[in-house]
């Protein structure tokens, strides 16, 4: 992949892969440029400040998709029988 002073990124990919990617992104309501810029930002953020293991990652979720809440923990108590 060539690099120069412009803001363009150029990469050769198989035409079938390109079609599949664009179709999937369109189905998700985004486009290649928006998707790529989000992935680049995530990658560079991770390189600047790696996440700690076990810490959840925030992701952008469209407002029409409900988020599942974690069920509260249930604790069993044992009462002592005389």
URCORPE-V974567 format. One record per residue. RES is the residue in one letter. NEAR is the number of other C-alpha atoms within 10 Angstrom. Layout:
# URCORPE-V974567
res,near
RES,NEAR
RES,NEAR
This chain:
# URCORPE-V974567
res,near
X,6
X,7
X,9
X,7
X,5
X,6
X,7
X,8
X,9
X,9
X,6
X,7
X,8
X,7
X,9
X,8
X,10
X,13
X,11
X,11
X,14
X,14
X,15
X,14
X,15
X,12
X,10
X,10
X,9
X,13
X,15
X,15
X,9
X,11
X,12
X,11
X,11
X,12
X,12
X,12
X,12
X,12
X,12
X,11
X,12
X,11
X,10
X,9
X,8
X,10
X,12
X,8
X,6
X,6
X,7
X,8
X,8
X,6
X,6
X,7
X,9
X,10
X,7
X,6
X,7
X,8
X,9
X,6
X,6
X,6
X,6
X,6
X,6
X,6
X,6
X,6
X,6
X,6
X,6
X,5
X,4
X,3
